[in-house]
Amino acid sequence: MSQIKTPKQLFMHELQDIYYAEKVLAGALPKLADEASDAELSRAFKSHQKETEKHVANLEKVFKGLGEKAKAEPCPGIDGIKKEHDDFMKENELTEETRDAFLTGAGARTEHYEIAAYTGLVAQARALGERDAVDLLQQNLKQEKEALKKIETISKRLLKESKESNGSSSRSGTRARATAGASK
């Protein structure tokens, strides 16, 4: 890659970076949907895949509006998030409950990354006076924020269900021990 010297060059680099990330994620989301045992979580990943495909299309419109060909620049950030997921899944034998908890965390990390990228891109496009780009990038940003809220809601529900199922067995174990102690 050539030296970045201007705000416009930086904007193009960041645009290529998120374009790469969105394309990687569009390919990864079906796998996440298959890995999820919770039906709502699986549906959320499938739904977000469709949104991600729209994000790619919006980014292609941004490139076109700038008179540039859509080009992906490898994104070490998203590659690292994906590698973390793949390695963790390979190295651990997870219960469904634990796997779903991991997947919600991985999803949230990814959404935070994308939200940060789009927030920066919107600010850069605004500073460069690229109004059409601002509108398209804000659409993507809004959907990423909504996806994060959805994954956080699912995560809270899963954690609550996990706590309730683990709490009831631990409470009954405590009661059994207390009853046994009282009969001595």
Phi, psi and omega in degrees: 000144180282166179297136176267122183237339185239158175302324179295319177295320178296316178302314180297319178299312181296324177295317178295324179297310182288331176298315176300312182300314181296322179293320177298315182293323178301326177279334183273332185299322176299324178295317178297319179299320179290326181288332183288133176266338178282126185299318180295320178295316178300315178298322180297318178295319179296317179297318181290334175297317179297318177297320181297322176298323176292325178298317178300314180298318177298318179296322177297324176294322178298311178304312182299316179298335178271359182075025183242154173278137178298127182219136178263131175255123180312136185246100180301330180298309182288326176298322179293318178297317179294317180297319178302314178299307184300316180296316181298315181295324181287324187274349187234140172263104189257144169289163178303317181300314181289321178299314180297321177297317177298316182296323177293322177294318178296319178297316179296318178301317181295315180297319178300319179299312182294320179300317178297317180296313181292325177300314178295318180295319178299315180297317180294316180297319179298314181296328179276356180076023182267078186299316180298319178297318179303312182299313181293318180292324177293326175300313179297316180300315180300315180293325178294320178295320178294321178296320178297316178300318181296316181292324178294321178296315178297317180300314179299317179297314181298318180294321177296315179298320179296316179297316181296317181289322178285324180293322182291323179287326179285326176293319180292327176293322178294317178298319181297319179293320180294320178295318180296321180292326182288334183276355181283000000 
